[in-house]
């Protein structure tokens, strides 16, 4: 369970108050990965690890030492740890998209928000990461603390077009390969050039240097 609790040792769960992940830092439940939406998915906080979870994943209660051993709402993972029970489901291997954003962002070549557009879909904001361990792959998340990527782009072989096509998005660039086209836009020219420096190397199969401050 160590990857699920980046700032907590299992032995500390319930013994001290966690750092709460803010609601606006996630777009999906940090346990079951179901997307939140305004109508049906209210956000809840696990009182043990501070993660944001949906109502189904917060339907557990455990006595927490830091709160005078009162019963508190906790997520499934923390419940099993605190009562000393293991959940075999947690041992399933993670798929490629299920690498947590915080995990790769903390050890990345570059990461930031970018505007993203695919084909004729509308532009949307995405948290983009190129991890050091996979420096030729671009991971896209809905928010920095999401526990599952929305998409990955293996950059090797793509053609880079850094000429802006829109006056509204002057700091844009495009990746093309065969019929696959991905458009990105940065908030400023400096950030765009940082991304291009990394991507120009990655599309040739070369490992880029770290661009994170």
C-alpha positions in Angstrom: 0.0 0.0 0.0 3.0 2.3 0.1 2.3 4.0 -3.2 -1.2 4.9 -2.1 0.1 6.9 0.8 2.9 9.1 -0.4 3.1 11.2 2.8 2.1 8.5 5.4 3.5 5.3 6.8 0.8 2.7 7.4 1.7 2.7 11.1 0.9 6.4 11.3 -2.6 6.1 9.9 -5.1 7.5 12.3 -2.4 8.6 14.8 -2.1 12.1 13.3 -4.3 14.3 11.2 -3.6 13.9 7.5 -3.0 16.6 4.9 -6.2 16.9 3.0 -6.1 16.9 -0.8 -8.2 19.8 -2.0 -11.4 19.0 -3.9 -10.2 21.0 -6.9 -7.0 18.9 -7.2 -8.9 15.8 -8.4 -11.4 15.0 -11.1 -12.0 11.4 -10.0 -12.3 9.3 -6.8 -8.7 8.6 -5.7 -9.6 5.0 -4.9 -12.1 3.6 -7.5 -11.2 6.2 -10.1 -14.9 7.0 -11.0 -15.1 10.5 -12.3 -16.8 13.1 -10.2 -19.6 15.2 -11.6 -21.8 17.9 -10.2 -25.0 15.8 -10.0 -24.2 12.3 -8.7 -20.6 12.2 -7.3 -20.2 14.2 -4.1 -16.6 14.4 -2.8 -15.7 13.0 0.6 -12.5 13.1 2.5 -10.9 10.1 4.2 -10.2 11.2 7.8 -7.1 8.9 7.9 -5.2 9.6 4.7 -6.8 12.8 3.5 -7.6 11.5 0.0 -10.7 12.6 -1.9 -13.1 9.7 -2.5 -16.7 9.1 -3.7 -19.5 8.1 -1.4 -19.0 4.3 -2.1 -15.3 4.4 -1.2 -15.9 6.4 2.0 -18.5 4.1 3.4 -16.2 2.7 6.1 -15.6 3.8 9.7 -12.7 3.4 12.0 -11.5 4.7 15.4 -8.9 7.4 14.9 -6.3 8.0 17.6 -5.7 11.7 16.7 -9.5 12.4 17.2 -9.8 10.8 20.6 -10.5 7.4 19.2 -13.8 8.6 17.8 -15.4 6.7 14.8 -14.6 8.6 11.6 -15.3 8.1 7.9 -12.4 6.5 6.2 -11.7 5.0 2.8 -11.5 1.2 2.2 -7.7 1.1 2.1 -7.3 2.9 5.4 -10.0 0.8 7.0 -8.2 -2.4 6.1 -4.8 -1.1 7.4 -6.3 0.3 10.7 -8.2 -2.9 11.6 -5.2 -5.0 10.5 -6.8 -6.7 7.5 -5.4 -7.0 4.0 -7.4 -6.6 0.8 -6.2 -8.9 -2.0 -7.7 -6.6 -4.6 -5.1 -4.0 -3.8 -2.4 -6.4 -5.0 -3.7 -6.4 -8.6 -1.1 -5.0 -10.9 -1.6 -1.5 -12.1 -2.3 -0.8 -15.7 -0.3 1.8 -17.6 -2.9 4.5 -17.1 -3.2 3.8 -13.3 0.1 5.3 -12.3 -0.8 8.1 -9.9 -0.1 11.7 -11.1 1.6 12.7 -7.9 3.9 9.7 -8.2 5.1 10.7 -11.7 4.9 14.5 -11.3 7.3 14.3 -8.3 9.9 12.5 -10.5 9.4 14.0 -13.9 11.4 15.6 -16.7 8.6 18.2 -17.0 5.1 18.7 -15.8 2.5 21.5 -16.0 -1.0 22.4 -17.1 -1.4 22.6 -20.9 -4.5 23.2 -23.1 -5.1 20.1 -25.2 -7.2 19.4 -28.3 -7.7 16.1 -30.2 -9.2 16.2 -33.7 -12.2 18.5 -33.7 -13.0 18.2 -30.0 -13.0 21.4 -27.9 -9.9 22.5 -26.1 -9.6 21.3 -22.5 -7.1 21.8 -19.7 -4.9 18.8 -18.8 -2.1 18.2 -16.3 0.7 16.9 -18.6 3.7 14.9 -17.3 6.8 13.3 -18.9 8.2 11.0 -16.2 11.9 10.4 -15.8 11.4 6.7 -15.9 9.5 6.9 -19.2 11.0 10.0 -20.7 9.6 9.2 -24.2 5.9 9.0 -23.0 3.6 12.0 -22.3 1.0 11.3 -19.6 -2.2 13.4 -19.4 -4.3 13.8 -16.2 -7.4 15.7 -15.4 -5.8 17.3 -12.3 -2.4 17.0 -10.5 -3.6 14.6 -7.8 -5.6 12.2 -10.0 -4.8 8.5 -9.6 -5.4 7.5 -13.2 -4.2 9.1 -16.5 -6.8 10.1 -19.1 -4.3 9.2 -21.9 -0.7 8.5 -22.8 1.2 9.5 -25.9 4.3 7.5 -26.9 6.3 10.4 -28.4 8.8 8.5 -30.5 8.3 9.1 -34.2 5.9 12.1 -33.9 6.4 15.2 -36.0 6.4 18.5 -34.1 4.8 21.6 -35.6 5.4 24.6 -33.3 3.7 27.2 -35.6 0.6 28.7 -33.8 -2.6 28.2 -35.9 -4.7 30.5 -33.8 -4.3 34.1 -32.5 -6.3 33.1 -29.4 -3.7 30.5 -28.5 -0.3 32.0 -29.6 1.8 29.5 -27.6 0.5 26.4 -29.2 2.2 23.4 -30.9 1.1 20.2 -32.6 2.2 16.6 -32.6 1.3 14.5 -35.7 2.0 10.9 -36.7 0.0 9.3 -39.6 -3.6 10.1 -38.8 -3.0 10.9 -35.1 -2.9 14.6 -34.3 -2.5 16.1 -30.8 -2.6 19.9 -30.3 -1.3 21.6 -27.2 -1.1 25.2 -26.0 1.0 26.6 -23.1 0.1 29.7 -21.0 3.3 31.5 -22.1 6.1 31.3 -24.6 8.7 30.3 -22.0 6.7 27.2 -20.9 6.1 26.3 -24.6 9.8 26.4 -25.3 10.5 24.2 -22.2 8.1 21.6 -23.5 9.4 21.8 -27.1 13.0 21.3 -25.9 11.9 18.0 -24.2 9.6 16.8 -27.0 12.0 17.5 -29.8 14.4 15.0 -28.2 11.8 12.5 -27.2 10.4 12.2 -30.7 13.9 11.2 -31.9 14.2 8.6 -29.1 16.7 10.7 -27.1 16.3 11.1 -23.3 15.7 14.7 -22.5 17.2 16.6 -19.5 15.0 17.6 -16.6 13.2 20.9 -17.2 11.4 21.2 -13.9 12.6 24.0 -11.6 
